[in-house]
């Protein structure tokens, strides 16, 4: 759907249902883990090319169980592979949804910011003649003070 001005809202009931859906997803996947930076660094990474390697290795393991040590659990390997494939599929959908939410947030945030700038301009203009608006104009103007006072970067090398 092409971006146009967004006119939408979520009711409190909708928000509760969406959060409940998140909770349902987490409840359906109690095995999810959170890895530390160090753990992530140490683990093998399985991308698209590795998925084919793992699939071929699994077929080899299932077809040649006799060459593997008795301690090697082929059934556990099958479960790991199937879960990895399923999680990959789910992650694609989650990433698409996340991208849409992120893009919508950016668009609607831009709309809200544009409206805010319009209000700010009117408040600044009205503050010159309307008693009581000067402090509001100054308060709104605080958002831009950091930008005006920020030192500019200079090129140090030519």
ZIKA-V933810 format. One record per backbone hydrogen bond with DSSP energy under -1.0 kcal/mol. NH is the residue of the N-H (numbers start at 1). CO is the residue of the C=O. E is the energy in kcal/mol with one decimal. If there is no record, write none. Layout:
BEGIN
nh-><NH & NH>
co-><CO & CO>
e-><E & E>
END
This chain:
BEGIN
nh-><15 & 16 & 17 & 18 & 19 & 20 & 21 & 22 & 23 & 24 & 25 & 26 & 27 & 28 & 32 & 40 & 41 & 42 & 43 & 51 & 52 & 53 & 54 & 55 & 56 & 57 & 58 & 59 & 60 & 61 & 62 & 63 & 64 & 67 & 68 & 72 & 74 & 77 & 78 & 79 & 80 & 81 & 82 & 83 & 84 & 85 & 86 & 87 & 88 & 89 & 90 & 91 & 92 & 93 & 94 & 95 & 96 & 97 & 98 & 99 & 100 & 101 & 102 & 103 & 104 & 105 & 106 & 107 & 108 & 109 & 110 & 111 & 112 & 113 & 114 & 115 & 116 & 117 & 118 & 119 & 120 & 121 & 122 & 123 & 124 & 125 & 126 & 127 & 129 & 130 & 133 & 137 & 138 & 139 & 140 & 141 & 142 & 143 & 144 & 148 & 149>
co-><11 & 12 & 13 & 14 & 15 & 16 & 17 & 18 & 19 & 20 & 21 & 22 & 23 & 24 & 29 & 36 & 37 & 38 & 39 & 47 & 48 & 49 & 50 & 51 & 52 & 53 & 54 & 55 & 56 & 57 & 58 & 59 & 60 & 64 & 65 & 69 & 72 & 73 & 74 & 75 & 76 & 77 & 78 & 79 & 80 & 81 & 82 & 83 & 84 & 85 & 86 & 87 & 88 & 89 & 90 & 91 & 92 & 93 & 94 & 95 & 96 & 97 & 98 & 99 & 100 & 101 & 102 & 103 & 104 & 105 & 106 & 107 & 108 & 109 & 110 & 111 & 112 & 113 & 114 & 115 & 116 & 117 & 118 & 119 & 120 & 121 & 122 & 123 & 126 & 126 & 130 & 133 & 134 & 135 & 136 & 137 & 138 & 140 & 141 & 144 & 145>
e-><-2.6 & -2.3 & -2.4 & -2.6 & -2.6 & -2.4 & -2.2 & -2.1 & -2.3 & -2.5 & -2.5 & -2.4 & -2.5 & -2.3 & -1.8 & -2.6 & -2.1 & -1.8 & -1.4 & -2.1 & -1.3 & -1.5 & -3.0 & -2.3 & -2.4 & -2.5 & -2.5 & -2.1 & -2.3 & -2.6 & -2.7 & -2.1 & -1.5 & -1.7 & -1.3 & -2.0 & -1.0 & -1.8 & -2.5 & -2.3 & -2.6 & -2.6 & -2.9 & -2.6 & -2.5 & -2.6 & -2.4 & -3.0 & -2.1 & -1.9 & -2.5 & -2.7 & -1.7 & -1.4 & -2.5 & -2.9 & -2.0 & -2.3 & -3.0 & -2.5 & -2.1 & -2.7 & -2.8 & -2.8 & -2.6 & -2.7 & -2.3 & -2.5 & -3.1 & -2.3 & -2.1 & -2.2 & -2.5 & -2.5 & -2.6 & -2.3 & -2.3 & -2.4 & -1.8 & -2.4 & -2.8 & -2.4 & -2.1 & -2.9 & -2.8 & -2.2 & -2.9 & -2.4 & -1.4 & -3.0 & -1.4 & -2.7 & -2.3 & -2.4 & -2.8 & -2.3 & -1.1 & -1.3 & -1.7 & -2.0 & -2.3>
END
